[in-house]
């Protein structure tokens, strides 16, 4: 999805890296007004609807948003509801606010934000992301409640040791 003063689909969801590369080459970088949160919300609500398997969004942005009708909390909620982890990559000299926005979008959805200073670091970030996507565990559980809405998840080690993980911080339970 490309976004500046409007949101537009550049490449439908795909696991084909060649198609993603081609789409990035064909569409020039956007400058000026940005509607980042609107783009995230639109992508989560429309473009991923019904797709199977693990869902991630690669978000190339400086994190600035000065045009959206939606706020950052709306973007996070849309991603969580769709089960999409956001991985943000910024090659721009992001403002403090822009960096914070990307970190919020990534961390709250189970992804990660990368801030690139040199061109070769893009490959490193993508390689790290690819490795992380291949090295995963699945935890299943039976919810203690059938109340609709968002529910936080907390993982604890039986040994009492501190554990850390990158992943969803909760789940949505839709009303029946």
C-alpha positions in Angstrom: 0.0 0.0 0.0 1.3 3.4 -0.9 0.2 6.4 1.1 0.6 10.1 1.0 -2.5 12.3 0.6 -4.4 9.1 -0.4 -4.1 5.4 0.3 -3.6 3.1 -2.7 -2.9 -0.6 -3.2 0.6 -1.2 -4.8 0.8 -5.0 -4.4 -1.9 -7.4 -3.1 -0.8 -9.5 -0.1 1.8 -12.0 -1.2 4.7 -14.2 0.1 6.5 -13.8 -3.3 9.6 -11.6 -2.6 10.1 -11.0 -6.3 6.7 -9.4 -6.6 7.3 -7.3 -3.5 10.7 -6.1 -4.9 9.2 -5.2 -8.2 6.4 -3.2 -6.6 8.9 -1.2 -4.5 10.9 -0.4 -7.7 7.8 0.6 -9.7 6.4 3.0 -7.1 8.5 6.0 -6.2 8.9 7.1 -2.6 6.1 9.4 -1.5 6.8 12.8 0.0 4.7 15.5 1.6 1.5 14.9 3.5 1.1 11.3 4.9 -1.8 9.3 6.0 0.1 6.5 7.7 -2.6 5.4 10.1 -5.3 5.4 7.5 -3.1 3.2 5.3 -2.5 0.7 8.1 -6.3 0.6 9.0 -7.3 0.2 5.3 -4.8 -2.6 4.7 -5.8 -4.5 7.8 -9.5 -4.2 7.2 -9.6 -4.8 3.4 -6.5 -6.3 1.9 -5.8 -9.1 4.5 -9.4 -10.1 5.1 -9.7 -13.8 4.8 -6.1 -14.6 4.1 -4.7 -17.7 5.8 -1.5 -18.3 7.7 0.8 -15.9 9.5 0.2 -12.3 8.6 2.8 -9.6 8.7 3.0 -6.1 7.3 6.3 -4.7 6.1 5.9 -0.9 6.7 8.4 1.3 5.0 8.0 4.8 6.5 9.5 7.6 8.5 6.6 7.2 10.9 5.2 10.7 10.3 1.5 11.1 10.0 -0.1 14.5 9.4 -3.2 13.7 7.4 -5.0 10.6 8.8 -8.6 10.5 9.9 -7.6 7.6 12.2 -5.2 7.7 15.1 -2.4 5.4 16.1 -4.6 3.5 18.5 -7.0 2.8 15.6 -4.1 1.5 13.5 -2.9 -0.8 16.3 -6.4 -2.1 17.0 -7.0 -2.8 13.3 -3.8 -4.8 13.1 -4.5 -6.7 16.3 -8.0 -7.5 15.2 -6.7 -8.8 11.8 -3.9 -10.8 13.5 -1.2 -8.8 11.7 2.2 -8.1 13.2 3.7 -4.9 11.9 7.5 -4.8 11.0 8.5 -1.2 10.4 11.6 -0.2 8.4 12.7 3.4 8.3 15.5 4.6 6.1 14.7 8.2 6.6 16.0 10.6 9.3 12.9 10.0 11.3 11.8 12.6 13.8 11.6 11.5 17.5 7.8 11.4 17.1 8.1 9.4 13.9 10.4 6.8 15.5 8.1 6.6 18.5 5.1 6.0 16.2 6.9 3.1 14.4 7.9 1.6 17.6 4.4 1.7 19.0 2.9 0.2 15.8 5.5 -2.6 15.8 5.7 -3.4 19.5 2.0 -3.3 20.2 1.3 -5.7 17.3 4.0 -8.2 18.0 6.5 -6.9 15.4 9.6 -4.9 15.5 10.9 -1.5 14.2 14.2 -1.1 12.3 15.9 2.2 11.9 18.3 2.0 9.0 21.2 4.4 8.6 23.2 2.6 5.8 21.9 0.8 2.7 23.4 -2.5 3.6 21.5 -2.5 6.9 18.3 -3.1 5.0 19.5 -6.5 4.0 20.5 -7.2 7.6 17.0 -6.2 8.8 15.2 -8.3 6.3 17.5 -11.3 7.0 16.8 -10.9 10.8 13.1 -10.6 10.1 13.2 -13.7 7.8 15.0 -15.7 10.5 12.6 -14.6 13.2 9.6 -15.7 11.0 11.1 -19.2 10.6 12.1 -19.6 14.3 8.7 -19.5 16.0 6.7 -21.4 18.6 2.9 -21.6 18.9 1.2 -21.5 22.3 -2.4 -22.5 22.5 -4.8 -22.1 25.3 -8.5 -22.1 26.1 -9.8 -18.6 27.0 -11.1 -18.2 30.5 -13.9 -16.0 29.3 -16.2 -15.7 26.3 -16.5 -11.9 26.7 -16.1 -10.2 23.3 -13.3 -7.7 22.8 -9.5 -7.5 23.3 -7.9 -9.7 25.9 -4.3 -9.3 27.1 -2.0 -12.4 27.3 0.8 -12.8 29.9 3.3 -15.6 29.6 5.0 -16.9 32.7 7.8 -19.4 33.1 7.1 -22.3 35.6 10.7 -22.0 36.7 10.2 -18.4 37.7 12.9 -17.3 35.2 12.2 -14.1 33.2 11.4 -14.8 29.6 11.1 -12.4 26.7 9.3 -12.8 23.5 8.2 -10.9 20.4 4.6 -11.6 19.6 1.0 -10.6 20.0 0.2 -9.1 23.4 -3.3 -10.4 23.3 -6.2 -11.5 21.1 -9.6 -10.4 19.9 -12.6 -12.5 20.7 -15.4 -11.6 18.3 -19.0 -11.8 19.5 -20.9 -14.9 18.1 
